[in-house]
Amino acid sequence: MLLDLFTKVGILKLLLTTFLFSQGSMKYHKDIGDVCQKHVECFSECCVKDSSMVKRCIRRTLFLQCKDWKKPFGYLCQHASECQSNCCIVVNSIQQSRCISKTILMQCIPWKKAEGSLCSSHKECKSNCCLNKYENVFRCIPKTGVLKKCFLPNEKKIEIEEEVSTIGTAD
């Protein structure tokens, strides 16, 4: 019964194609790799942009889907939907986004700044620690102590204590 359904659909498609050919509306059937504008121009009925952003006839997937070309790892991107991995992340300090692979747990992990880099929040740093060590300049610093907490180094605390003690004796 299922085979009969596919046979009927195939016959109808063949008749429709023959009719359209005779009317001249499908006179440009194209092979895989040929440049196209619309799906109906291709034998595969699948016309999508390739890596050079030129629309070409391509094969359908195993499940007969017609999928657009997506950028592989390393390509510049602006949105996750442009990437094969569906993962577009800022990868450097000049805010360039690239397609990257997901982790084993299927996560997109953003690039983080190294120790000493300027920062404005803990989330920006590999160490998850962004503090103003000197003046009003915030930088990524390593976590310290036995429990690896986000503290300023002891040298700053000592300097502050010395300043406080000299203020009281200046009178």
Long-range contacts (C-beta under 8 A, 24 or more apart in sequence): 30-57, 31-57, 32-57, 32-58, 32-59, 33-57, 33-58, 39-66, 71-99, 72-99, 73-98, 73-99, 73-100, 73-101, 74-98, 74-99, 75-99, 80-108, 93-117, 113-140, 114-140, 115-140, 115-141, 115-142, 116-140, 116-141, 122-150
